[in-house]
Amino acid sequence: MESGKILVIDDEKNILRLIQNEFSEEGFEVTTALSGEEGLEIAAQQKFNLVLLDLKLPKMSGIETLRRLKQKSSSTEVIMITGHGEIKSAIESIKLGARDYITKPFKLDELLFLARQVIDDNRAGSDTSDDHIGTVRYEDKKFIQCPNPEMQKIYRIINRVAETDSTILIQGETGVGKDVLASQIHLAGNRKNGPFITIDCGMLNHNLAESELYGHRKGAFSGAAERKEGLVEKSDKGTLFLDEIGNIDLDLQKKFLRFLETGKFRRVGETSEISVDTRIILATNINLHDAVKKGLLREDLLYRMDVISLTLPPLRERPEDIIPLSEYLLELYKDKKRKLELSLDAAQVLTEYSWPGNVRELKSVITKALIFADSDLIRSEDLPAYLAGNKKPPSPLPKTLEEMEKDHIIAVLEEAGGHQTKAAEILGINRKTLYKKIHKYNIFS
């Protein structure tokens, strides 16, 4: 059995030849491309387990190629190949959805390790037995409850709503783990023994999207050689997770709204309706209200989706979660023969870093640490050097009581439309006292 299908995009023929020869010997099926444009054309025609993408490419850059790959399919796994002076761009690629990066000159065994890690990790959570856009994923072995208070609130909400059929919208930046949380909601509910179907809305082909979602009858259109069951139908008695819902095609939104309201749909080419009993979970990294204002999303669809909303905070706002997550990832990805631990200096470096790429970037760092650590203790020198140069900015000093009081009075005056009598009532003080404070703090309403 082959190890997986890999697309390599690099403008250096010797690099392509080297990777193709080495990875082919290891059982991978390797396809190569000399430019981003060529790579995108190939990726549009074939499905790959992994894309190895050079950051510096002629004409279309590696970053732009990555952006377009992710627009077509946010689930496509990508490892960036970068130069030593391109770390900033490498971090940008992590924020855009790349799984990892490796710097030139690299050792082939290191690249093989990363590639296998990504592919094995993806397969562990995916049923890739067919070519459907959606996959069935169970990630019960990849969930950890973090100590951050905001995360704890989210867990309490999950416990309350998991057994219900309420639609849930998960919001948050790229890389915070919206898909992992969705699968955990599924596993915590009474549908855990049913299917968990993932649809990447950015990956839905405009012409075939309706067929992929709802299925079609035989002969419904050119190429429909047999009847097809859609992904919505496959989710019956389980959970339907629509990732990147903000990218759903405008033409699909009316029918999708009706499905959300009724649980009913029609296969393409059929007149009879089908009902499914499925739980809907949605995720997005964009502001859906802004999408409505821009005409990219129907307002009625937004309100139908936004029944129970969960917002995952970025990792930079969760410093207490960094070490537990790091230790968990070490345990998850380590070689079974090794028991790895973080040294105090490594833990400090991880905690002081700002993590623009969120948990996805943390996974990348931990994977690299596993490669470079030559003992059972991961030290700061085993971590990427750039971490030490991008620490979190120092927290601002707390405000004095007077500053806080001034800010509060200003806010209340604005709420009261500048009416001091009304503001005094809201503040619970008399108008004379408010008048004195206005002059004390030089507030002019």
Phi, psi and omega per residue, in radians:
M1 nan 2.304 3.138
E2 -1.228 2.659 -3.075
S3 -1.321 -0.340 -3.133
G4 2.602 2.923 3.134
K5 -1.757 2.231 -3.082
I6 -2.196 2.363 3.021
L7 -1.870 2.195 3.119
V8 -1.941 2.141 3.135
I9 -2.021 1.916 -3.107
D10 -2.736 2.458 -3.115
D11 -1.514 -0.015 3.091
E12 -1.714 1.988 -3.069
K13 -1.101 -0.605 -3.132
N14 -1.165 -0.610 3.084
I15 -1.152 -0.781 3.134
L16 -1.046 -0.796 -3.104
R17 -1.112 -0.735 -3.124
L18 -1.095 -0.855 -3.127
I19 -1.146 -0.750 -3.122
Q20 -1.057 -0.791 -3.119
N21 -1.128 -0.843 -3.066
E22 -1.177 -0.800 -3.094
F23 -1.237 -0.564 3.099
S24 -1.129 -0.677 3.106
E25 -1.133 -0.452 3.134
E26 -1.561 0.095 3.052
G27 1.712 0.055 3.116
F28 -1.463 2.593 2.982
E29 -1.680 1.998 -2.983
V30 -1.937 2.273 3.015
T31 -2.052 2.445 -3.083
T32 -2.094 2.721 3.089
A33 -2.542 2.479 -3.078
L34 -1.625 -0.061 -3.138
S35 -2.649 2.849 3.098
G36 -1.108 -0.688 3.141
E37 -1.064 -0.800 3.138
E38 -1.144 -0.702 3.138
G39 -1.097 -0.714 3.123
L40 -1.133 -0.673 3.095
E41 -1.087 -0.756 3.135
I42 -1.167 -0.752 -3.115
A43 -1.133 -0.458 3.122
A44 -1.288 -0.353 -3.064
Q45 -1.794 -0.406 -3.092
Q46 -2.282 2.786 3.093
K47 -1.831 2.240 -3.112
F48 -2.067 2.567 3.048
N49 -1.287 -0.469 -3.056
L50 -2.759 2.519 3.020
V51 -2.060 2.201 3.003
L52 -1.724 2.068 -2.939
L53 -2.223 2.135 3.103
D54 -1.274 2.415 -3.116
L55 -1.260 -0.662 -3.124
K56 -1.739 1.903 3.137
L57 -2.264 2.670 3.080
P58 -1.228 2.636 3.122
K59 1.060 -1.699 -3.132
M60 -1.368 2.120 -3.100
S61 -1.214 2.901 3.080
G62 -1.113 -0.647 3.115
I63 -1.094 -0.793 3.138
E64 -1.158 -0.684 3.091
T65 -1.070 -0.772 3.103
L66 -1.050 -0.798 -3.122
R67 -1.012 -0.759 -3.118
R68 -1.248 -0.635 3.065
L69 -1.049 -0.777 -3.095
K70 -1.254 -0.501 3.055
Q71 -1.147 -0.667 3.106
K72 -1.281 -0.668 -3.123
S73 -2.729 1.829 -3.129
S74 -1.205 -0.270 -3.133
S75 -1.517 -0.113 3.114
T76 -1.123 2.194 -3.139
E77 -1.476 2.294 -3.081
V78 -2.320 2.323 2.952
I79 -1.963 2.178 -3.136
M80 -1.514 2.497 3.053
I81 -1.888 2.070 -3.003
T82 -2.227 2.857 3.001
G83 -1.575 2.924 -3.091
H84 -1.085 -0.535 -3.101
G85 -1.560 0.231 -3.033
E86 -2.033 0.416 -3.074
I87 -1.057 -0.702 -3.141
K88 -1.039 -0.751 3.100
S89 -1.191 -0.571 3.108
A90 -1.114 -0.711 3.105
I91 -1.165 -0.668 3.071
E92 -1.049 -0.656 3.130
S93 -1.170 -0.607 3.073
I94 -1.101 -0.747 3.121
K95 -1.104 -0.546 -3.134
L96 -1.442 -0.103 3.046
G97 2.105 -0.026 3.067
A98 -1.099 2.519 -3.097
R99 -1.365 -0.608 -3.052
D100 -2.865 3.116 3.036
Y101 -2.591 2.778 3.073
I102 -2.428 2.460 -3.064
T103 -1.702 2.528 3.043
K104 -1.419 2.565 -0.146
P105 -1.332 2.357 -3.111
F106 -1.915 2.754 3.033
K107 -1.559 2.388 -3.085
L108 -1.075 -0.598 -3.134
D109 -1.188 -0.534 3.068
E110 -1.182 -0.748 3.121
L111 -1.142 -0.692 3.089
L112 -1.091 -0.722 3.123
F113 -1.046 -0.851 -3.139
L114 -1.073 -0.767 -3.113
A115 -1.077 -0.820 3.137
R116 -1.103 -0.710 -3.136
Q117 -1.030 -0.805 -3.115
V118 -1.149 -0.832 -3.088
I119 -1.159 -0.775 3.139
D120 -1.132 -0.703 3.124
D121 -1.091 -0.733 -3.129
N122 -1.193 -0.704 3.139
R123 -1.198 -0.567 -3.133
A124 -1.071 -0.478 -3.122
G125 -1.907 0.137 -3.036
S126 -2.370 2.538 2.959
D127 -1.719 1.792 -3.075
T128 -1.832 0.563 -3.086
S129 -1.315 -0.208 3.076
D130 -2.362 -3.129 -3.042
D131 -1.786 0.305 3.137
H132 -1.156 2.682 3.120
I133 -1.132 -0.673 3.134
G134 -1.484 2.710 3.074
T135 -2.308 2.747 3.094
V136 -1.708 2.103 -3.028
R137 -2.281 2.296 3.059
Y138 -2.099 2.055 -3.031
E139 -2.105 0.633 -3.097
D140 -1.142 -0.362 3.123
K141 -1.563 0.068 -3.056
K142 -2.188 0.640 -3.099
F143 -2.275 2.369 3.095
I144 -2.380 2.370 3.077
Q145 -1.450 2.066 -3.080
C146 -1.517 2.646 -3.087
P147 -1.350 -0.234 -3.108
N148 -0.927 2.335 -3.100
P149 -0.986 -0.698 3.137
E150 -1.152 -0.663 3.091
M151 -1.176 -0.659 3.107
Q152 -1.088 -0.651 3.060
K153 -1.063 -0.739 3.139
I154 -1.084 -0.743 3.129
Y155 -1.096 -0.671 3.126
R156 -1.149 -0.673 3.091
I157 -1.120 -0.750 3.129
I158 -1.009 -0.774 3.141
N159 -1.057 -0.563 -3.121
R160 -1.390 -0.590 -3.004
V161 -1.826 -0.162 -3.043
A162 -1.032 -0.628 -3.097
E163 -1.434 -0.138 3.128
T164 -1.555 3.091 3.088
D165 -1.882 0.268 -3.098
S166 -1.099 2.466 3.044
T167 -1.211 2.374 -3.112
I168 -2.120 2.310 3.075
L169 -1.933 2.132 3.119
I170 -1.849 2.145 -3.133
Q171 -2.015 2.674 3.117
G172 2.794 2.839 -3.130
E173 -1.120 2.843 3.048
T174 -1.039 2.331 3.045
G175 1.586 0.052 -3.106
V176 -1.472 -0.215 3.085
G177 1.777 0.619 -3.138
K178 -1.107 -0.668 -3.133
D179 -1.179 -0.649 3.122
V180 -1.155 -0.718 3.114
L181 -1.129 -0.682 3.126
A182 -1.064 -0.777 -3.137
S183 -1.179 -0.544 3.099
Q184 -1.197 -0.668 3.072
I185 -1.051 -0.762 3.114
H186 -1.032 -0.823 -3.065
L187 -1.258 -0.377 -3.138
A188 -1.484 -0.185 -3.067
G189 -1.745 -3.069 -3.110
N190 -1.431 0.076 3.091
R191 -1.811 0.194 -3.002
K192 -1.045 -0.414 3.114
N193 -1.557 -0.059 3.087
G194 -1.605 3.111 -3.118
P195 -1.231 2.626 3.015
F196 -2.096 1.767 -3.017
I197 -1.759 2.177 3.113
T198 -1.814 2.291 3.029
I199 -2.116 2.122 3.062
D200 -1.536 1.808 -3.035
C201 -1.096 -0.495 3.100
G202 -1.267 -0.240 -3.088
M203 -1.680 -0.192 -3.088
L204 -1.156 2.109 3.090
N205 -1.166 2.264 -3.045
H206 -0.937 -0.761 -3.053
N207 -1.341 -0.496 -3.052
L208 -1.945 0.084 -3.042
A209 -1.017 -0.789 -3.105
E210 -1.094 -0.686 3.104
S211 -1.162 -0.715 3.140
E212 -1.120 -0.698 -3.109
L213 -1.299 -0.854 -2.947
Y214 -1.934 -0.145 -3.119
G215 1.463 3.124 3.123
H216 -2.682 2.811 3.061
R217 -1.521 2.822 3.099
K218 -1.084 2.275 3.121
G219 1.403 0.189 -3.104
A220 -1.118 -0.510 3.099
F221 -2.760 2.975 -3.121
S222 -1.041 2.178 -3.126
G223 1.731 -0.174 3.115
A224 -1.475 1.361 -3.026
A225 -1.301 -0.350 3.134
E226 -2.630 2.854 3.133
R227 -1.158 2.434 -3.094
K228 -2.207 2.347 3.048
E229 -1.532 2.201 -3.107
G230 -1.391 2.964 -3.096
L231 -1.173 -0.563 3.082
V232 -1.083 -0.775 3.139
E233 -1.140 -0.610 3.124
K234 -1.140 -0.373 -3.085
S235 -1.488 0.012 -3.108
D236 -0.935 2.329 -3.111
K237 1.217 0.233 3.139
G238 -2.390 -2.459 -3.076
T239 -2.225 2.413 3.065
L240 -1.936 2.009 -3.121
F241 -1.879 2.009 3.128
L242 -1.800 1.807 -3.122
D243 -1.466 2.572 -3.122
E244 0.926 0.895 -3.086
I245 -1.078 -0.419 3.124
G246 -1.154 -0.225 -3.138
N247 -1.692 0.087 -3.098
I248 -1.142 2.382 -3.059
D249 -1.060 2.409 -3.101
L250 -1.019 -0.637 -3.130
D251 -1.154 -0.427 -3.108
L252 -1.502 -0.291 -2.909
Q253 -1.150 -0.622 -3.122
K254 -1.119 -0.821 3.133
K255 -1.169 -0.636 3.136
F256 -1.173 -0.654 3.082
L257 -1.046 -0.778 -3.139
R258 -1.109 -0.680 3.101
F259 -1.102 -0.746 3.115
L260 -1.070 -0.636 -3.086
E261 -1.352 -0.615 -3.000
T262 -1.999 -0.368 -3.029
G263 1.295 0.257 -3.100
K264 -2.086 2.660 3.116
F265 -2.730 2.966 3.056
R266 -2.121 2.405 2.984
R267 -1.179 2.625 3.111
V268 -1.048 2.211 3.119
G269 1.599 -0.047 -3.140
E270 -1.989 2.732 -3.131
T271 -1.842 -0.426 -3.126
S272 -1.399 2.538 -3.124
E273 -1.572 2.630 3.091
I274 -2.080 2.403 3.089
S275 -1.856 2.455 3.036
V276 -2.237 2.601 3.094
D277 -1.851 1.653 -3.057
T278 -2.419 2.621 3.083
R279 -1.645 2.325 -3.087
I280 -1.829 2.192 2.997
I281 -2.172 2.318 -3.101
L282 -2.125 2.689 3.106
A283 -2.478 2.577 3.104
T284 -2.688 2.628 3.033
N285 -1.940 0.180 3.122
I286 -2.018 2.847 3.089
N287 -1.409 1.917 -3.056
L288 -1.201 -0.516 3.089
H289 -1.158 -0.650 3.058
D290 -1.153 -0.652 3.121
A291 -1.095 -0.643 3.086
V292 -1.125 -0.797 -3.139
K293 -1.064 -0.587 -3.122
K294 -1.463 -0.017 3.136
G295 1.361 0.303 -3.119
L296 -1.637 -0.238 -3.099
L297 -2.486 2.357 3.099
R298 -1.184 2.385 -3.124
E299 -1.147 -0.686 -3.138
D300 -1.157 -0.539 3.098
L301 -1.222 -0.699 3.116
L302 -1.021 -0.827 -3.094
Y303 -1.185 -0.508 3.101
R304 -1.300 -0.540 3.140
M305 -1.373 -0.623 -2.985
D306 -1.515 1.102 3.121
V307 -1.481 -1.036 3.021
I308 -2.117 2.102 -3.048
S309 -1.964 2.273 3.072
L310 -2.090 2.300 3.107
T311 -2.020 2.019 3.124
L312 -1.429 2.109 3.135
P313 -1.242 2.617 3.102
P314 -1.160 2.777 -3.065
L315 -1.121 -0.514 3.139
R316 -1.118 -0.360 3.112
E317 -1.675 0.134 -3.081
R318 -2.281 1.020 -3.059
P319 -1.029 -0.554 -3.122
E320 -1.231 -0.223 -3.125
D321 -1.592 -0.258 -2.977
I322 -1.119 -0.831 -3.103
I323 -1.231 -0.810 3.068
P324 -0.989 -0.723 3.104
L325 -1.140 -0.724 3.136
S326 -1.080 -0.801 -3.141
E327 -1.135 -0.656 3.102
Y328 -1.124 -0.780 3.138
L329 -1.153 -0.633 3.063
L330 -1.051 -0.758 3.133
E331 -1.171 -0.635 -3.075
L332 -1.251 -0.709 -2.998
Y333 -1.773 -0.113 -3.020
K334 -1.194 2.764 2.955
D335 -1.175 2.387 -3.073
K336 -1.051 -0.371 -3.099
K337 -1.457 -0.198 -3.049
R338 -2.018 2.490 3.021
K339 -1.983 1.736 -3.034
L340 -1.663 2.494 3.096
E341 -2.338 2.758 3.093
L342 -1.565 2.335 3.017
S343 -1.324 2.896 3.141
L344 -1.115 -0.667 -3.124
D345 -1.217 -0.636 3.091
A346 -1.168 -0.724 3.120
A347 -1.075 -0.660 3.134
Q348 -1.161 -0.750 3.116
V349 -1.060 -0.775 -3.134
L350 -1.105 -0.702 -3.083
T351 -1.244 -0.571 -3.072
E352 -1.485 -0.142 -3.119
Y353 -1.433 2.649 -3.009
S354 -1.551 -0.225 3.046
W355 0.901 1.084 3.095
P356 -1.110 -0.440 3.119
G357 -1.611 0.106 3.069
N358 1.048 -2.625 -3.038
V359 -1.118 -0.537 3.106
R360 -1.057 -0.719 3.116
E361 -1.203 -0.673 3.102
L362 -1.051 -0.729 3.079
K363 -1.022 -0.739 3.130
S364 -1.069 -0.783 -3.126
V365 -1.122 -0.778 -3.132
I366 -1.130 -0.686 3.102
T367 -1.049 -0.750 3.117
K368 -1.144 -0.694 3.129
A369 -1.054 -0.642 3.101
L370 -1.091 -0.584 -3.134
I371 -1.283 -0.787 -2.961
F372 -1.550 -0.340 -3.132
A373 -1.168 2.198 -3.139
D374 -1.811 0.194 3.061
S375 -2.504 -3.061 3.141
D376 -1.437 -0.014 3.140
L377 -2.024 2.080 3.110
I378 -1.442 2.089 -3.119
R379 -1.791 2.958 -3.109
S380 -1.059 -0.564 3.134
E381 -1.242 -0.242 3.072
D382 -1.453 -0.172 -3.129
L383 -1.634 2.686 3.092
P384 -0.947 2.373 -3.036
A385 -1.096 -0.493 -3.058
Y386 -1.159 -0.339 -3.100
L387 -1.031 -0.681 -3.080
A388 -1.227 -0.341 -3.091
G389 -1.652 0.016 -3.112
N390 -2.313 1.103 3.141
K391 -1.387 2.785 3.088
K392 -1.135 2.458 3.090
P393 -1.108 2.567 -3.132
P394 -1.076 2.506 3.136
S395 -1.184 2.462 3.115
P396 -1.132 2.616 3.117
L397 -1.109 2.515 3.138
P398 -1.090 2.585 -3.137
K399 -1.309 2.697 3.041
T400 -1.294 2.889 3.123
L401 -1.067 -0.659 -3.136
E402 -1.139 -0.724 3.119
E403 -1.101 -0.711 3.129
M404 -1.149 -0.706 3.132
E405 -1.123 -0.749 3.117
K406 -1.044 -0.832 -3.139
D407 -1.044 -0.706 -3.106
H408 -1.170 -0.745 3.127
I409 -1.094 -0.761 3.109
I410 -1.028 -0.786 -3.124
A411 -1.086 -0.736 -3.131
V412 -1.192 -0.702 3.093
L413 -1.064 -0.709 3.103
E414 -1.124 -0.730 3.128
E415 -1.102 -0.602 -3.112
A416 -1.524 0.106 3.119
G417 1.168 0.448 3.118
G418 1.519 -0.035 -3.126
H419 -1.400 1.950 -3.025
Q420 -1.185 -0.635 3.135
T421 -1.093 -0.812 3.120
K422 -1.117 -0.709 3.134
A423 -1.110 -0.697 3.129
A424 -1.098 -0.669 3.103
E425 -1.111 -0.764 3.130
I426 -1.098 -0.711 -3.102
L427 -1.323 -0.297 -3.137
G428 1.377 0.470 3.099
I429 -2.239 2.904 3.114
N430 -1.445 2.904 -3.035
R431 -1.138 -0.577 -3.128
K432 -1.141 -0.733 3.113
T433 -1.127 -0.729 3.111
L434 -1.090 -0.722 -3.129
Y435 -1.029 -0.756 3.137
K436 -1.100 -0.709 -3.108
K437 -1.221 -0.601 3.105
I438 -1.066 -0.759 3.140
H439 -1.283 -0.625 3.129
K440 -1.051 -0.744 -3.078
Y441 -1.698 0.149 -3.129
N442 0.982 0.735 3.084
I443 -1.640 2.209 3.108
F444 -2.117 1.846 -3.061
S445 -1.415 nan nan
